[in-house]
Amino acid sequence: MKKLLTLLALALISVATLPVQAATATGNFDVTVNLTPKCEITTTPGNLSVNYTSFQTTDATNSTDFAVRCTNTLGYSMALSSTSGTLVGLDYTLAIRNAGDTANASTGTGAGTTATSYKIKATVAKDQSGTCSTAQTSPTVCTATDSARTLTITY
C-alpha cells in the first residue's frame, strides 16, 4: 500500500510539472446601432391675444413661447398653417421668431438633449379702424378668434 501511495504521489508530481500550453482563439463581430431621428415640440405654444385700439399709432404685438428638441445635428424647418388673417376688421400677421425676438426663424439644427426656444409673434399693424357690429355684447370691446392654427416641424 505504501508503494501504491508513493507511485500515485510521483505520478501527480510528474503531471503537475508538465509544461502548460496556453492558447487563445479570437472571433470578430460587428456592432450596429440603428437610430431613428426625431424632433418634438417640448413646450407647446399657448393661445395669443392682442389688444388694439382703433387708429393706434404703433403696432400692437403679443407672443407665445415654444421649444423644439431634435436629434443632435438634425436639421429641421418650422411653418405655421397660416401667417395672416383678419379679425374684427383688423389685419394681423404671425411670425416664428427666435427666442430673443430679434429675427424671424424658419429653420434650426438639433442640439440633442437641449431644446431650442422660439416665439410665435402676432402683430396688428398700426392705423387700422377695425369693425364692431352693434350686436356685440360689450360696446367697449369687440372680440373674434381664429381657431386651430398649427405649428409644423419638418425634419
Backbone torsions as a table, in degrees:
resi	resn	phi	psi	omega
1	MET	NA	-36.9	178.9
2	LYS	-64.5	-38.4	178.5
3	LYS	-65.0	-40.0	-179.6
4	LEU	-63.8	-42.3	178.2
5	LEU	-66.3	-38.3	178.6
6	THR	-65.1	-45.1	177.7
7	LEU	-61.6	-41.3	178.9
8	LEU	-64.4	-41.8	179.0
9	ALA	-64.9	-42.1	178.1
10	LEU	-64.5	-39.1	179.0
11	ALA	-64.2	-41.8	179.2
12	LEU	-66.3	-39.8	179.1
13	ILE	-64.5	-40.6	-178.3
14	SER	-69.0	-36.4	177.2
15	VAL	-68.4	-40.2	-178.3
16	ALA	-67.3	-25.5	-178.0
17	THR	-95.1	0.7	177.2
18	LEU	-66.9	142.2	177.8
19	PRO	-66.5	137.5	179.8
20	VAL	-94.5	130.9	178.3
21	GLN	-95.4	115.0	176.4
22	ALA	-85.9	144.0	179.6
23	ALA	-143.2	151.4	175.3
24	THR	-131.2	154.6	174.8
25	ALA	-133.5	141.1	-179.9
26	THR	-124.7	155.9	174.7
27	GLY	-143.8	132.6	-179.2
28	ASN	-92.6	148.5	176.3
29	PHE	-151.3	158.3	178.5
30	ASP	-104.8	152.0	172.3
31	VAL	-117.8	127.7	179.4
32	THR	-122.3	131.8	173.8
33	VAL	-116.9	126.1	179.0
34	ASN	-102.4	114.2	-178.3
35	LEU	-105.6	127.5	171.7
36	THR	-99.4	110.2	-177.7
37	PRO	-67.2	155.1	-175.3
38	LYS	-152.9	145.9	167.6
39	CYS	-121.6	150.0	176.8
40	GLU	-148.7	151.7	174.7
41	ILE	-89.6	110.4	-175.5
42	THR	-86.7	-26.9	173.0
43	THR	-126.8	115.9	-177.3
44	THR	-80.7	146.9	178.6
45	PRO	-68.1	147.6	177.0
46	GLY	-92.6	178.9	176.9
47	ASN	-71.3	150.6	-180.0
48	LEU	-111.6	136.3	175.5
49	SER	-133.5	129.0	-179.8
50	VAL	-119.4	129.0	176.6
51	ASN	-94.8	132.4	-175.6
52	TYR	-142.9	140.7	174.5
53	THR	-110.9	131.2	-178.9
54	SER	-45.9	135.0	176.3
55	PHE	65.7	18.3	-179.3
56	GLN	-61.7	152.2	-169.8
57	THR	-92.5	0.1	175.6
58	THR	-131.7	155.6	175.8
59	ASP	-63.1	146.3	173.6
60	ALA	-103.3	131.9	-177.9
61	THR	-135.3	160.2	170.0
62	ASN	-158.6	159.1	-179.1
63	SER	-144.6	162.1	174.8
64	THR	-131.5	142.4	-177.6
65	ASP	-91.1	151.9	169.0
66	PHE	-149.8	165.9	-178.7
67	ALA	-138.8	145.9	-178.5
68	VAL	-124.4	135.1	175.0
69	ARG	-124.5	129.7	-179.5
70	CYS	-133.3	160.4	172.9
71	THR	-49.3	138.9	-176.9
72	ASN	-51.0	129.2	179.0
73	THR	68.8	4.5	178.3
74	LEU	-76.1	125.0	177.6
75	GLY	-79.1	148.1	177.7
76	TYR	-147.1	161.4	174.8
77	SER	-126.1	155.7	-177.8
78	MET	-125.5	141.7	179.1
79	ALA	-147.9	151.9	174.5
80	LEU	-103.5	148.3	-179.2
81	SER	-63.5	-27.9	175.3
82	SER	-154.3	142.4	-177.9
83	THR	-112.1	10.2	177.7
84	SER	-157.9	165.5	178.0
85	GLY	-175.1	177.8	176.9
86	THR	-133.6	126.0	176.7
87	LEU	-132.4	139.6	-176.9
88	VAL	42.1	41.0	177.4
89	GLY	75.3	8.9	180.0
90	LEU	-110.8	127.7	176.1
91	ASP	-81.0	137.5	177.7
92	TYR	-134.6	159.9	175.1
93	THR	-127.8	155.4	175.2
94	LEU	-122.6	142.0	177.9
95	ALA	-143.9	143.7	171.4
96	ILE	-86.7	125.8	-175.9
97	ARG	-122.4	159.2	174.7
98	ASN	-69.4	169.2	-174.6
99	ALA	-60.3	-31.3	180.0
100	GLY	-85.0	-0.9	-179.7
101	ASP	57.8	38.0	179.9
102	THR	-107.0	-12.4	-178.8
103	ALA	-159.9	152.3	172.5
104	ASN	-66.7	149.8	-179.7
105	ALA	-135.9	125.6	177.1
106	SER	-126.6	-8.0	179.2
107	THR	-138.0	162.7	176.9
108	GLY	-158.3	174.8	177.3
109	THR	-131.1	131.2	-178.0
110	GLY	-58.1	140.5	179.2
111	ALA	-115.1	25.9	178.4
112	GLY	73.2	-125.0	-174.5
113	THR	-75.8	-10.0	-178.6
114	THR	-93.2	126.3	177.3
115	ALA	-81.7	148.0	177.0
116	THR	-103.7	131.2	-177.0
117	SER	-91.2	144.3	177.3
118	TYR	-140.8	175.4	175.3
119	LYS	-131.0	150.3	163.6
120	ILE	-108.5	121.1	-174.5
121	LYS	-110.5	129.1	175.1
122	ALA	-103.0	135.8	179.3
123	THR	-132.5	127.3	170.4
124	VAL	-106.3	118.3	-175.0
125	ALA	-67.4	150.5	-179.6
126	LYS	-65.3	166.8	173.5
127	ASP	63.5	30.7	175.6
128	GLN	-103.6	149.6	-179.1
129	SER	-82.7	-51.4	-173.2
130	GLY	85.8	171.9	-179.0
131	THR	-139.3	123.2	173.7
132	CYS	-119.4	129.2	176.0
133	SER	-85.8	158.3	-179.9
134	THR	-71.1	-10.6	-179.2
135	ALA	-85.6	0.3	179.4
136	GLN	-61.8	144.4	-179.5
137	THR	-72.2	-25.8	179.1
138	SER	-125.5	121.2	-179.3
139	PRO	-72.3	-8.5	-177.7
140	THR	-94.9	-19.5	-179.9
141	VAL	-141.1	128.5	173.5
142	CYS	-106.2	133.7	-174.1
143	THR	-131.5	142.3	172.5
144	ALA	-150.1	158.7	-176.3
145	THR	-135.7	133.5	166.6
146	ASP	-94.2	116.9	-174.8
147	SER	-91.9	156.9	167.8
148	ALA	57.1	53.2	168.4
149	ARG	-74.3	149.9	-176.2
150	THR	-124.9	134.0	171.8
151	LEU	-102.0	126.2	-178.3
152	THR	-118.1	130.0	174.1
153	ILE	-107.1	121.8	-179.7
154	THR	-113.5	131.5	-179.4
155	TYR	-140.4	NA	NA
